[in-house]
């Protein structure tokens, strides 16, 4: 293999900080880890190259050599071979704490002889190849994503639900007040960890279907109520539907079409706030009488004269 641009490999530029290098390494190492890419030689090779890049760039001294010689590393071959003969010990990485390790990382596996670049071999010698296997990486398992369809009436109260994910039944408690599009995390119900790492998590996105006559906006509900002309003019008492039953409501005289009243506490449950509810807003729509008799029309004419 020829010279590998470690910065390009980790999708970084030369001004990258150590934190940037570490973050890029974690992301790519997880993506190309052999345990997640079974029988994929290209991913296996990419994984080892990423480890090589991290090994060099995360070590300030090695990074300095790399930046210094770059593509012209051949000119320093004699010098590097002399330095290697004088050096001793082994190298270690900068750690992989976010995936469960304390210190080093490793992966048990075999890689082809051409996995390492010539540059890496020249700078760090056969000891790099000798330690290219036998180290264990501890990765968190794969996160699972699932969608759960529920009717709006089903999330008015807390209830239990059984969800099947990858052939496994998971019993969940669905909190009252869950919203459409909301995602919740069920810790430890994802894929198994790699090399002893923690299990992944399960992310459930709710698809709430409104099967009611109410419009919902967070914890508040909205509805339109028809009243006849006479009740609107003279006032009276009507029975209206709420989400959990019927209530009697007094209509004020001379109620205008489009006016709104609020029924406090008759809305939807507040998410994870047991016993707390939003409000129900009712908009009056005055229904005009039709099929008037001659006598009714005459009475309206008399009323018109009185009003004018």
BELLIN-V952609 format. One record per residue. N is the residue number from 1. D_FIRST is the distance of its C-alpha to the first C-alpha in Angstrom with 2 decimals. Layout:
n=N d_first=D_FIRST
n=N d_first=D_FIRST
This chain:
n=1 d_first=0.00
n=2 d_first=3.77
n=3 d_first=6.87
n=4 d_first=8.25
n=5 d_first=11.96
n=6 d_first=13.62
n=7 d_first=16.92
n=8 d_first=16.00
n=9 d_first=14.39
n=10 d_first=17.76
n=11 d_first=19.72
n=12 d_first=21.27
n=13 d_first=22.16
n=14 d_first=22.18
n=15 d_first=25.80
n=16 d_first=25.17
n=17 d_first=27.34
n=18 d_first=26.54
n=19 d_first=28.48
n=20 d_first=26.38
n=21 d_first=23.14
n=22 d_first=24.81
n=23 d_first=26.20
n=24 d_first=22.99
n=25 d_first=21.21
n=26 d_first=24.15
n=27 d_first=24.24
n=28 d_first=20.65
n=29 d_first=20.49
n=30 d_first=23.64
n=31 d_first=22.55
n=32 d_first=19.44
n=33 d_first=20.96
n=34 d_first=20.61
n=35 d_first=24.38
n=36 d_first=24.85
n=37 d_first=22.32
n=38 d_first=23.35
n=39 d_first=21.45
n=40 d_first=18.99
n=41 d_first=15.51
n=42 d_first=14.01
n=43 d_first=16.20
n=44 d_first=15.36
n=45 d_first=11.63
n=46 d_first=12.76
n=47 d_first=15.30
n=48 d_first=13.16
n=49 d_first=11.08
n=50 d_first=14.60
n=51 d_first=15.86
n=52 d_first=13.28
n=53 d_first=14.35
n=54 d_first=17.91
n=55 d_first=17.76
n=56 d_first=16.99
n=57 d_first=19.14
n=58 d_first=22.03
n=59 d_first=22.56
n=60 d_first=24.32
n=61 d_first=23.52
n=62 d_first=19.76
n=63 d_first=19.85
n=64 d_first=21.85
n=65 d_first=19.35
n=66 d_first=16.56
n=67 d_first=19.05
n=68 d_first=20.19
n=69 d_first=17.14
n=70 d_first=14.85
n=71 d_first=12.88
n=72 d_first=15.02
n=73 d_first=13.95
n=74 d_first=13.72
n=75 d_first=17.50
n=76 d_first=18.02
n=77 d_first=16.26
n=78 d_first=19.69
n=79 d_first=21.24
n=80 d_first=18.77
n=81 d_first=19.04
n=82 d_first=22.77
n=83 d_first=22.83
n=84 d_first=20.99
n=85 d_first=23.63
n=86 d_first=26.29
n=87 d_first=25.11
n=88 d_first=25.99
n=89 d_first=26.06
n=90 d_first=23.60
n=91 d_first=22.28
n=92 d_first=23.53
n=93 d_first=23.01
n=94 d_first=25.61
n=95 d_first=27.16
n=96 d_first=27.43
n=97 d_first=31.16
n=98 d_first=31.60
n=99 d_first=30.55
n=100 d_first=32.87
n=101 d_first=31.16
n=102 d_first=32.73
n=103 d_first=29.97
n=104 d_first=26.73
n=105 d_first=24.93
n=106 d_first=23.12
n=107 d_first=22.06
n=108 d_first=22.82
n=109 d_first=20.21
n=110 d_first=17.66
n=111 d_first=13.96
n=112 d_first=11.60
n=113 d_first=9.96
n=114 d_first=6.34
n=115 d_first=7.82
n=116 d_first=7.45
n=117 d_first=5.27
n=118 d_first=5.98
n=119 d_first=8.79
n=120 d_first=10.24
n=121 d_first=10.41
n=122 d_first=11.99
n=123 d_first=14.36
n=124 d_first=15.51
n=125 d_first=15.04
n=126 d_first=15.36
n=127 d_first=18.00
n=128 d_first=15.57
n=129 d_first=14.18
n=130 d_first=17.82
n=131 d_first=18.94
n=132 d_first=16.30
n=133 d_first=19.04
n=134 d_first=22.79
n=135 d_first=23.34
n=136 d_first=25.44
n=137 d_first=25.34
n=138 d_first=28.80
n=139 d_first=28.87
n=140 d_first=31.96
n=141 d_first=32.61
n=142 d_first=32.38
n=143 d_first=35.25
n=144 d_first=37.50
n=145 d_first=39.42
n=146 d_first=42.73
n=147 d_first=45.60
n=148 d_first=49.21
n=149 d_first=52.01
n=150 d_first=55.40
n=151 d_first=58.70
n=152 d_first=60.00
n=153 d_first=62.98
n=154 d_first=60.73
n=155 d_first=59.32
n=156 d_first=62.77
n=157 d_first=62.96
n=158 d_first=60.49
n=159 d_first=59.73
n=160 d_first=57.43
n=161 d_first=55.02
n=162 d_first=52.84
n=163 d_first=49.40
n=164 d_first=47.18
n=165 d_first=43.45
n=166 d_first=41.03
n=167 d_first=44.03
n=168 d_first=45.26
n=169 d_first=48.59
n=170 d_first=48.68
n=171 d_first=52.12
n=172 d_first=52.23
n=173 d_first=54.97
n=174 d_first=54.97
n=175 d_first=56.59
n=176 d_first=59.36
n=177 d_first=58.54
n=178 d_first=54.92
n=179 d_first=54.03
n=180 d_first=52.41
n=181 d_first=48.66
n=182 d_first=48.67
n=183 d_first=45.82
n=184 d_first=46.39
n=185 d_first=44.04
n=186 d_first=44.85
n=187 d_first=42.98
n=188 d_first=41.33
n=189 d_first=41.86
n=190 d_first=38.27
n=191 d_first=35.59
n=192 d_first=35.23
n=193 d_first=33.14
n=194 d_first=29.80
n=195 d_first=29.80
n=196 d_first=33.32
n=197 d_first=32.92
n=198 d_first=35.91
n=199 d_first=36.82
n=200 d_first=36.16
n=201 d_first=39.09
n=202 d_first=41.03
n=203 d_first=41.77
n=204 d_first=44.84
n=205 d_first=45.79
n=206 d_first=49.47
n=207 d_first=50.76
n=208 d_first=54.46
n=209 d_first=56.76
n=210 d_first=60.06
n=211 d_first=62.77
n=212 d_first=65.60
n=213 d_first=67.83
n=214 d_first=66.58
n=215 d_first=63.96
n=216 d_first=61.78
n=217 d_first=60.31
n=218 d_first=58.87
n=219 d_first=61.92
n=220 d_first=64.54
n=221 d_first=66.04
n=222 d_first=67.84
n=223 d_first=70.38
n=224 d_first=73.09
n=225 d_first=76.66
n=226 d_first=79.37
n=227 d_first=82.92
n=228 d_first=86.03
n=229 d_first=87.94
n=230 d_first=90.86
n=231 d_first=88.77
n=232 d_first=86.90
n=233 d_first=90.26
n=234 d_first=92.29
n=235 d_first=89.71
n=236 d_first=89.53
n=237 d_first=87.47
n=238 d_first=84.61
n=239 d_first=82.22
n=240 d_first=78.48
n=241 d_first=75.40
n=242 d_first=72.90
n=243 d_first=69.67
n=244 d_first=71.44
n=245 d_first=74.97
n=246 d_first=77.90
n=247 d_first=79.75
n=248 d_first=82.92
n=249 d_first=82.67
n=250 d_first=85.45
n=251 d_first=85.25
n=252 d_first=86.92
n=253 d_first=89.54
n=254 d_first=88.42
n=255 d_first=84.76
n=256 d_first=82.81
n=257 d_first=80.29
n=258 d_first=76.78
n=259 d_first=77.84
n=260 d_first=75.73
n=261 d_first=76.54
n=262 d_first=74.35
n=263 d_first=74.72
n=264 d_first=73.26
n=265 d_first=71.14
n=266 d_first=71.19
n=267 d_first=67.60
n=268 d_first=64.37
n=269 d_first=63.23
n=270 d_first=61.10
n=271 d_first=57.68
n=272 d_first=57.76
n=273 d_first=61.15
n=274 d_first=63.53
n=275 d_first=67.01
n=276 d_first=66.09
n=277 d_first=66.41
n=278 d_first=66.18
n=279 d_first=69.06
n=280 d_first=70.29
n=281 d_first=71.23
n=282 d_first=73.76
n=283 d_first=74.52
n=284 d_first=77.97
n=285 d_first=78.42
n=286 d_first=82.09
n=287 d_first=83.01
n=288 d_first=85.84
n=289 d_first=88.64
n=290 d_first=89.01
n=291 d_first=91.84
n=292 d_first=94.48
n=293 d_first=98.10
n=294 d_first=100.81
n=295 d_first=102.14
n=296 d_first=98.73
n=297 d_first=98.32
n=298 d_first=101.77
n=299 d_first=100.95
n=300 d_first=97.82
n=301 d_first=99.95
n=302 d_first=102.36
n=303 d_first=99.49
n=304 d_first=98.20
n=305 d_first=101.62
n=306 d_first=101.80
n=307 d_first=98.39
n=308 d_first=99.33
